[in-house]
Amino acid sequence: MPRPPRTIVANYCYHVINRGNQKARVFHCESDYSNFVAAMNEAQERVTLPILAACLMPNHIHLVVRPLNDADLANWMSWLFTTYVRRHHRKYDSSGRLWQGRYKSFLIQADHHLLAVLRYVERNALSAKLVTRAEDWRWGSLHWRSIPAPPLSTAPIPVELPGYWKDLVNQPMTSPELEEIRICVNRQRPFGAKEWVEASARELGAESSLAPRGRPRKAR
């Protein structure tokens, strides 16, 4: 199946994910995480990319962003991943492929669907049982929001977070909620209300992301 087109539209919200090659670790110790965050800050000096949420995991990263220009996400991510690979190889005297390939992204409707994705991202370490409370994970935006000098600044979110946000993030998501988001991750399908998703896919030339997996069923 051909790759879906990479179409990014300014001022829309996107979920972005990239994994280590063959799901291998990309962060081996605390300094690896801090070095990646430092590289993110350097990338911000080159191209400003509003980051709404983030979570760095041992073998992958999640971001929710809202690019200011159509080309900003591609330029920002390219510099970040290339820079981190070089520094990682220099640190560990290694070589070869670190990331699985190009990052995946999908468009998000800026309503309760955006809140669902933010929650999914910010509870990722809790879901993986790396912490007992989501805000305890040092390498995520939920933690950064609660400390006076965060290592990375987050941008204003176009949808207001409820006052009980931390408690909501710490509550398990339902299986249907998770399945819908994971389908959008894998298919790079827009995430939102049905009519909005179909209209967005047509506008972006991403109708293939809406097609069901596998061979079409035989007519009876």
PyMOL commands that set and color helices and strands:
alter all, ss='L'
color gray80, all
select helices_A, chain A and resi 21-23+30-46+72-92+112-122+124-127+134-136+141-144+165-170+175-187+194-204+207-210
alter helices_A, ss='H'
color red, helices_A
select strands_A, chain A and resi 13-19+51-57+60-65+104-108
alter strands_A, ss='S'
color yellow, strands_A
deselect
rebuild
show_as cartoon
